[in-house]
């Protein structure tokens, strides 16, 4: 049996076609997609992370709320490793991505009501993910090295490469 791909899911609805669902109109889905792209284009900056986007992520993309918009943002976008994890949920380079919080599809890409918008979110994200991955890895490396330096100094050890 052939493995289901993101393209198979998209073709089952017709690419780019958003439909009204019980809790979200096609117009609301369009608005969230615009916010999603604005957030990605803006380099994942906090001022571009809107309430509408946050609400969609926690209601229809299998993410936990992390208390509120600010807690969610801090969880996923203030640390390179968690940014990489977040992005992996929208990365289709290795097939259908799984929910990072539940470890499975959890309906987030197969749910009849929201697969249209979520597939479009993946389609939009693929253009940005490679650049964000590089930045997130670099940011995490710098954070790790800074933390290592603090720990070494705590124990009276000079950081490698540091001159006295």
ZIQUI-V936051 format. One line per field, one symbol per residue. phi: phi as a letter, one per 30 degrees, with the letter a starting at -180 (. if undefined). psi: psi as a letter, one per 20 degrees, with the letter a starting at -180 (. if undefined). burial: # if it has 16 or more other C-alpha atoms within 10 Angstrom, else .. A space follows every 10 residues. Layout:
# ZIQUI-V936051
phi=???
psi=???
burial=???
This chain:
# ZIQUI-V936051
phi=.dddcddddd ddcjeiccbd becadddddd dddddddddd ediidddccd dddeedddcb bicddhiaed ddeddcbcbe dddddedddc ccdcjddcdd ccibdhidcc dedbdddddd dddddedcee dddedddddd dddddddddd dddecicdde idcd
psi=pppprhhggg hhhopioqqq rgjprhghgg gghghghggg hjkkqhiinr ggggggghhj jkqqhlgagh hgghgijjpg ghgggghhij ojhkbpqqph hijahkihii phhjhghhgh gggghhhhgg ghgggggggh gggghggggg gghhjkpqpp ipq.
burial=.....#..## .......##. .......##. .##.###### ...#...##. .#######.# ###.#...#. .##..##### ########## ##...##### ....#.#### ..######## #####..##. .##.###.## ........#. ........#. ....
